[in-house]
Amino acid sequence: MIGCIIQARIGSTRLPGKVMLNLDENPVLYYVLEQLRSCKLVDKTIVATTTLDEDDVIENFVATMNVDVFRGSPNDVLDRYYQCAKEFSIDTIVRITADNPLIDPTIVDDLIKEFTANSYDCLTNAYVRTFPYGTEVEIFSFESLEKAWKNAIKPSEREHVTPYLYNNSGNFKIFNVEHPKNISNLRWTIDRENDLTLVKLIVSKIKKRPILMNDILDLLSKEPELFEINKNQIPHEGYQKSLKEDEEYLKSRKKDRENHDKEN
């Protein structure tokens, strides 16, 4: 089974509650789910949120859209994905984050085709970035997810699900899909208030549904000033924070080993 697991939580630090903020009369999470409904190759879609009380609102909203919900670890997102995939018997996991309300279903299907036609362990369009921020897709096998779940120890590897695979690329067959032109300077993911402002404008100006990447690029060609709104955004802020936590974790482990050696 090919299952799309969407990670979603209320407790975002840079833009709290962003997945439930409205883009029009509907919230960000609504758009994520509606965009993905147009995927032809996804067998099941699940929203994986946390066990925290604050995320009850996500479970309740998703129920109104007749989509399955899984609740797991607030911080160990790798464990949340693993337990979700296991519970729903998913063989091939499509990872989507709930801060990408304009995820392009045709890109998702194209990557699924590429993944299933080859014996990849992991396939993505975001390891080497050429696609805009907000179009990220990661696809990996349950076996690869299980290996990461069993072996990953760094905070970044537990919080961001796939870094263990990339950090150990010699042990996995990983393929990165690249766009013909590098347009990774563009972004319509939602991380801060100015991102939300831009996506609201995109949603108001493009009337067709689903909204595809090419529709947004066409809007850009007509109204390039729109994309000045969030052009100075720092990419990967959350991941950079996790890498700093890795440094502290490794220092702590080293210190523990040194103390252990002194005692013995």
C-alpha positions as CSV (number, residue, x, y, z in Angstrom):
1,M,0.0,0.0,0.0
2,I,1.2,3.5,-0.8
3,G,0.3,5.8,2.1
4,C,0.7,9.5,2.4
5,I,1.5,10.5,5.9
6,I,1.2,14.2,6.7
7,Q,2.8,15.4,9.8
8,A,0.9,18.2,11.5
9,R,1.0,19.9,14.9
10,I,-0.3,23.1,16.6
11,G,3.0,23.8,18.4
12,S,5.0,25.5,15.8
13,T,7.5,27.9,17.4
14,R,7.9,30.5,14.6
15,L,4.2,30.7,13.6
16,P,2.1,29.0,16.3
17,G,-0.9,27.1,15.2
18,K,0.0,27.7,11.5
19,V,-1.7,24.6,10.1
20,M,-5.0,25.8,11.4
21,L,-4.7,29.4,10.3
22,N,-7.0,30.4,7.5
23,L,-5.9,31.0,3.9
24,D,-9.5,32.0,2.9
25,E,-12.5,30.5,4.7
26,N,-10.4,27.3,5.1
27,P,-7.2,26.6,7.0
28,V,-3.8,25.6,5.8
29,L,-4.4,21.9,6.6
30,Y,-7.6,21.9,4.5
31,Y,-5.6,22.9,1.5
32,V,-3.0,20.3,2.1
33,L,-5.6,17.6,2.2
34,E,-7.6,18.9,-0.7
35,Q,-4.5,19.2,-2.9
36,L,-3.5,15.6,-2.1
37,R,-7.0,14.3,-2.9
38,S,-6.1,14.9,-6.6
39,C,-3.2,12.3,-6.4
40,K,-4.1,9.3,-8.4
41,L,-1.4,6.9,-7.0
42,V,-1.9,7.4,-3.2
43,D,-4.0,4.6,-1.7
44,K,-4.5,6.1,1.8
45,T,-3.8,9.5,3.4
46,I,-3.2,9.9,7.1
47,V,-2.6,12.9,9.2
48,A,0.0,12.1,11.9
49,T,-0.3,14.5,14.8
50,T,0.8,14.4,18.4
51,T,-0.7,13.0,21.6
52,L,-0.7,16.5,23.1
53,D,-4.1,18.0,24.1
54,E,-3.5,21.1,21.9
55,D,-3.6,18.8,18.9
56,D,-7.1,17.6,19.5
57,V,-8.2,20.5,17.2
58,I,-6.3,18.8,14.4
59,E,-7.9,15.4,15.0
60,N,-11.3,17.0,15.1
61,F,-10.8,19.0,12.0
62,V,-9.4,16.0,10.0
63,A,-12.4,13.9,11.0
64,T,-14.6,16.4,9.3
65,M,-12.7,15.7,6.1
66,N,-13.1,11.9,6.4
67,V,-9.3,11.4,6.7
68,D,-7.6,9.0,9.1
69,V,-5.6,10.4,12.0
70,F,-2.7,8.9,13.9
71,R,-1.5,10.3,17.2
72,G,2.1,9.8,18.4
73,S,5.2,11.3,19.9
74,P,5.3,15.1,20.0
75,N,9.1,15.3,19.5
76,D,10.2,11.9,18.0
77,V,8.6,12.4,14.6
78,L,10.5,9.4,13.3
79,D,8.8,7.2,15.8
80,R,5.5,8.8,15.0
81,Y,5.9,8.0,11.3
82,Y,7.1,4.4,12.0
83,Q,4.2,3.6,14.4
84,C,1.7,5.2,11.9
85,A,3.0,3.2,9.0
86,K,3.0,0.1,11.0
87,E,-0.5,0.6,12.3
88,F,-1.9,1.2,8.8
89,S,0.3,-1.5,7.1
90,I,1.9,1.0,4.7
91,D,4.6,-0.4,2.5
92,T,5.6,2.8,0.7
93,I,5.5,6.0,2.7
94,V,5.0,9.4,1.0
95,R,6.0,12.1,3.5
96,I,4.4,15.5,3.3
97,T,4.5,18.3,5.9
98,A,1.4,20.3,6.8
99,D,3.0,23.6,6.2
100,N,2.9,23.1,2.5
101,P,-0.7,23.9,1.6
102,L,0.0,24.1,-2.2
103,I,1.7,20.8,-2.5
104,D,1.4,19.8,-6.2
105,P,-0.4,16.4,-6.6
106,T,1.1,15.9,-10.1
107,I,4.6,16.2,-8.6
108,V,3.6,13.7,-5.9
109,D,2.3,11.2,-8.5
110,D,5.4,11.7,-10.8
111,L,7.7,10.9,-7.9
112,I,5.6,7.9,-6.9
113,K,5.9,6.6,-10.5
114,E,9.7,7.1,-10.4
115,F,10.0,5.4,-7.0
116,T,7.9,2.3,-7.9
117,A,9.6,1.9,-11.3
118,N,13.0,1.5,-9.6
119,S,14.3,-0.3,-6.5
120,Y,15.0,2.9,-4.5
121,D,15.0,3.0,-0.8
122,C,14.3,6.7,-0.7
123,L,13.4,9.2,-3.4
124,T,12.9,13.0,-3.0
125,N,13.0,16.3,-4.8
126,A,14.4,18.1,-1.8
127,Y,17.8,16.6,-0.9
128,V,19.5,18.6,-3.5
129,R,17.2,21.5,-3.9
130,T,16.0,22.7,-7.4
131,F,12.3,22.8,-6.7
132,P,10.6,25.7,-4.8
133,Y,10.1,25.4,-1.0
134,G,6.6,24.2,-0.5
135,T,6.8,21.4,-3.1
136,E,8.8,18.9,-1.0
137,V,8.0,15.2,-1.3
138,E,9.9,12.3,0.2
139,I,9.1,8.7,-0.5
140,F,10.7,5.7,1.2
141,S,10.1,2.1,1.9
142,F,8.8,0.8,5.2
143,E,12.0,-1.3,5.5
144,S,14.1,1.9,5.2
145,L,11.9,3.7,7.7
146,E,12.3,0.8,10.1
147,K,16.1,0.8,9.8
148,A,16.1,4.5,10.6
149,W,13.8,4.0,13.5
150,K,16.0,1.3,15.0
151,N,19.3,3.1,14.5
152,A,18.8,6.9,14.5
153,I,20.1,8.6,17.7
154,K,20.8,12.2,16.9
155,P,18.0,14.7,17.7
156,S,17.9,15.9,14.1
157,E,17.4,12.3,12.9
158,R,14.5,11.7,15.3
159,E,12.8,15.0,14.7
160,H,13.1,15.3,10.9
161,V,12.4,11.6,10.0
162,T,14.8,11.1,7.0
163,P,18.2,12.6,7.9
164,Y,19.4,9.2,9.1
165,L,18.9,7.9,5.5
166,Y,20.9,10.8,4.0
167,N,23.6,10.6,6.7
168,N,24.1,6.9,5.8
169,S,23.5,7.2,2.1
170,G,26.1,4.4,1.4
171,N,23.6,1.9,3.0
172,F,20.6,3.1,1.1
173,K,19.7,3.6,-2.6
174,I,18.6,7.2,-2.7
175,F,17.6,9.2,-5.7
176,N,17.0,13.0,-5.9
177,V,14.7,14.3,-8.6
178,E,15.8,17.6,-10.0
179,H,13.8,20.3,-11.8
180,P,15.1,21.2,-15.3
181,K,15.8,24.7,-13.9
182,N,16.9,25.5,-10.4
183,I,14.0,27.5,-9.0
184,S,14.7,26.8,-5.3
185,N,14.9,30.5,-4.6
186,L,11.1,30.5,-4.7
187,R,9.0,29.6,-1.7
188,W,5.4,29.1,-0.9
189,T,5.8,27.0,2.2
190,I,4.5,28.5,5.4
191,D,7.0,29.2,8.2
192,R,6.4,32.8,9.1
193,E,3.8,35.5,8.8
194,N,5.1,36.8,5.5
195,D,4.9,33.3,4.0
196,L,1.2,33.1,5.1
197,T,0.6,36.5,3.5
198,L,2.0,35.3,0.2
199,V,0.1,32.0,0.1
200,K,-3.2,33.8,0.9
201,L,-2.6,36.0,-2.1
202,I,-1.7,33.0,-4.3
203,V,-4.9,31.3,-3.2
204,S,-7.0,34.4,-3.9
205,K,-5.5,35.0,-7.3
206,I,-5.5,31.5,-8.7
207,K,-9.1,30.2,-9.0
208,K,-8.5,26.7,-10.3
209,R,-8.2,23.7,-8.0
210,P,-5.9,22.0,-7.4
211,I,-3.3,24.7,-7.7
212,L,-0.3,23.3,-9.4
213,M,3.3,24.5,-9.4
214,N,3.0,25.7,-13.0
215,D,0.0,27.8,-12.1
216,I,2.1,29.6,-9.4
217,L,5.0,30.0,-11.8
218,D,2.6,31.5,-14.3
219,L,1.4,34.0,-11.6
220,L,5.0,34.8,-10.8
221,S,5.7,35.7,-14.4
222,K,2.7,38.1,-14.4
223,E,3.1,39.5,-10.9
224,P,6.8,39.1,-9.9
225,E,6.4,41.7,-7.1
226,L,4.3,39.2,-5.1
227,F,7.4,37.1,-4.5
228,E,9.2,39.9,-2.9
229,I,7.0,39.4,0.1
230,N,9.0,36.5,1.6
231,K,12.2,36.5,-0.4
232,N,14.5,37.1,2.6
233,Q,13.3,34.1,4.5
234,I,15.9,31.9,6.1
235,P,15.5,28.3,4.8
236,H,15.6,25.2,7.1
237,E,15.4,27.2,10.3
238,G,14.0,24.2,12.2
239,Y,16.5,21.8,10.8
240,Q,19.4,24.2,11.7
241,K,18.1,24.3,15.2
242,S,18.2,20.5,15.4
243,L,21.8,20.4,14.1
244,K,22.8,22.6,17.0
245,E,21.0,20.2,19.3
246,D,23.0,17.4,17.7
247,E,26.2,19.2,18.7
248,E,25.1,19.4,22.3
249,Y,24.0,15.8,22.3
250,L,27.3,14.6,20.9
251,K,29.2,16.7,23.4
252,S,27.1,15.3,26.2
253,R,27.8,11.7,25.1
254,K,31.5,12.4,24.8
255,K,31.5,13.9,28.3
256,D,29.6,10.8,29.7
257,R,32.1,8.5,28.1
258,E,35.0,10.4,29.5
259,N,33.5,10.3,33.0
260,H,32.8,6.6,32.6
261,D,36.5,6.0,31.6
262,K,37.7,8.0,34.7
263,E,35.5,6.0,37.0
264,N,36.9,2.7,35.6
